[in-house]
Amino acid sequence: MGNLYWVYLVLTFCFGLVLNTLSQENSDSDVYIVTLKQAPLSLSYQGFNNGSTSVRLNKLYKPRNDSRSHQRSSSYISRVHDSLLKKALKGEKYMKLYSYHYLINGFSVLITPQQADMLSRRQEVANVVLDFPVRTATTYTPQFLGLLKGVWPRDGGYETAGEGIVIGFIDTGIDPTHSSFADDVSDHKYPIPDHFSGICEVTRDFPSGSCNRKLVGARHFAASAITRGVFNSSQDYASPLDGDGHGTHTASVSAGNHGIPVMVAGNYFGNASGMAPRSHIAVYKALYKSFGGFAADVVAAIDQAAQDGVDIISLSITPNRRPPGIATFFNPIDMALLSAVKSGIFVVQAAGNTGPSPKSMSSFSPWIFTVGAASHDRVYSNSIVLGNNETIPGVGLAPGTCSNEMYTLISAVHALSNETTLANDMYAGECQDPSNFDREFIQGNLLICSYSIRFVLGLSTVKQALQTAKNLSAAGVVFCMDPFVIGFQLNPTPLNMPGIIIPSTNDSKILLQYYNSSLERDGFTKKIVRFGAVASISGGLEANYSVSAPKVMYYSARGPDPEDGFLDNADIMKPNLVAPGNSIWAAWSTLGMESVEFQGESFAMMSGTSMAAPHIAGLAALIKQKFPHFSPAAIASALSTTASLYDKNGSPIMAQRAYTNPDLNQSPATPFDMGNGFVNASSALDPGLIFESTYEDYMSFLCGINGSIPIVFNHTGQNCQLYNSTVTAADLNLPSITIARLNRSQTVGRSLTNIAGNESYRVDWTAPFGVSMNVTPAHFFIAMGEKQVLNITFNAMTNDSTASFGRIGLVGNGGHNLNIPLSVIVKLY
């Protein structure tokens, strides 16, 4: 292993040296993604060649891998790419980074704009696109989603939940030493997934034995990042090792082992489990702590994951900007994912953390299952009780002070040592340096520290303030929010001693007013002679479940789905649904740097649509396990049509509308907030009816976009003459309907397939405001395996450009209920 590592190290060094030399010699060089007209391997094996023929595949069939034939073919394709570059660039300097061969036939290469132009004029070349940056967007959620009682017990409990299904994570890597990814935590031995052919990279950071029957594959992709000189090997690691924490967290949310104790800051917070705890994990590291990632590396990761044979791809990442061009769908990542869906892989992507503004969606295409973030009903509440009997709420995963005992409050700025003044250390009040303070003032008391913008920026840390308090023998710490920190949302933070963070500036003022009013000063010198304010901290280690949930979080990106750079609306509903994404406990890399407060911990509580997407990836694994022949569209349909519209109290799900005071700015969620609703894991495993869509349907939709014919050919190598280009997005057989522009009247159809027993259905509907509608038939009987077409007609009743919403409900006499959300934006009467 040692010799192999040094060979790897030398090759990496030489590769980086060559790339840096090229970059310096050609300062205008950049990375380009080049697609060729010849079909990739995944399509060649399925009967496609240059768009000349089109073989309609069985939509329930997923081709499996013959790794040896793939290796031979990919080696040949790589040589073809090399030959093309030599011919096209005729001795000029360049550096090929990747050969893509499975989902797309192409490569990424470091070249100048002039060389890119030369390549684009070659007959073999279909498309040349400039690389672009991307970014990253559980102990209780299995119980909240009903897995413990309603889902896992049906098929053997958590000991078999998701077994045999491989989930591929394109993220920041993984910590292979974490017990959430061990394969020996149960007497029930993990099987070897015979359809998976991936490998495990071996480096000094990721030694032999890091993979096992649970973690079945691990690779990293960083060539594009290295060319730009942004790769920092000391913290980014040229291996699958997670130096950030994000990838370890998302992988464990989906498929972490069941019953792993969560210990943080010396406190126990229950046992963790992924949604599909027996699923297998394959890691494709393409994002990094210091810079995020780049599309060329992400496409390489997607291409490899598909070739390896993963069943599901989970992406908790989004582009940094909206893709340019005639439609957002035509970008290298989405087109690679279209080919993945063609190969039978279910693709999940985070909606993005750019909400709550309309059209803030960062996941665009109908073949991608887009997930927004919602809350669940577990919260950790902390509070401080003042000597005047006022109770102030706060956050902090911390123990409380001794019960029935009040402690003296002392502000850090009033406990400075003789050698320290605010003039020579204006940030002393943030409690970062114990040498600034007089121990005698602080010992046994509650130390008040200022939580300023420097904490938000990472220049000061809670951990260091706690260490200061411990060094000075304080009884606890109280963080008051600086009045200049406006609207900052603070997640529960682990504290290893009694403490509380008061996130409200108004509440912080109340505490400081009480503190200042209780000070006794010398009448002549004005020096403080007595600190009269006292308080006790209740502690925030115990969870309570009394809050209403779920609700759509303020940061979760919203629809409508932007179709292009002009922000025209697409006839596609996004997000598809919402899932738990707020305050999620999950595994953490001990080297993780994303959250300074969890550095060195093995678990972390994180929030974002990045946490919501892997919930769905795990639930999709359970569906795939139960229905092995389900297509990606069938899995998406099962999740969507069974989603809930109501919170745990039976009230409509609410959506937060503002970053500042989000709980005071909320209203009922619309489909542009939550898609079909909040995921219902139990019902998704018994959907009754499903909506099927195929690769050919998506191609017809793309070909129907005005001006898209050459672009479709450039991205796919297929001719739009083979497809029905009259199909619009509204005609796609999705479990939702969006009409961006209703000009008087429009009729759309939806086809349903019965995967359950014979059943009769009643069709109910509520029309969007300003629209009349009719659905036929209003009643139907459907036998097992049969299909039923619904025709839905919309008529504009007014001239209006404000989006309005409705629903179609299918109520079966066998207990199946389906929900189809409707949205109509512009109405022309």
Salt bridges, closest charged atoms under 4 A:
GLU25 OE1 - LYS93 NZ 2.86
ASP30 OD1 - ARG228 NH1 3.34
ASP82 OD1 - LYS96 NZ 2.81
ASP117 OD2 - ARG121 NH1 2.13
GLU124 OE2 - ARG122 NH2 3.08
ASP131 OD2 - ARG228 NH2 2.93
GLU163 OE2 - HIS188 NE2 2.93
GLU163 OE2 - ARG278 NH2 2.95
ASP171 OD1 - HIS246 ND1 2.61
GLU201 OE1 - HIS220 ND1 2.80
ASP308 OD2 - ARG219 NE 3.64
ASP311 OD1 - LYS62 NZ 3.55
ASP311 OD1 - ARG64 NH2 3.24
ASP311 OD2 - HIS195 NE2 2.86
ASP377 OD2 - LYS648 NZ 2.86
GLU430 OE1 - ARG454 NE 2.99
GLU520 OE2 - ARG530 NH1 2.98
ASP663 OD1 - LYS551 NZ 3.09
ASP673 OD1 - ARG558 NH1 2.97
ASP673 OD2 - ARG657 NH2 2.76
ASP686 OD1 - HIS816 NE2 2.88
GLU759 OE1 - HIS816 ND1 2.65
ASP764 OD2 - ARG762 NH2 2.90
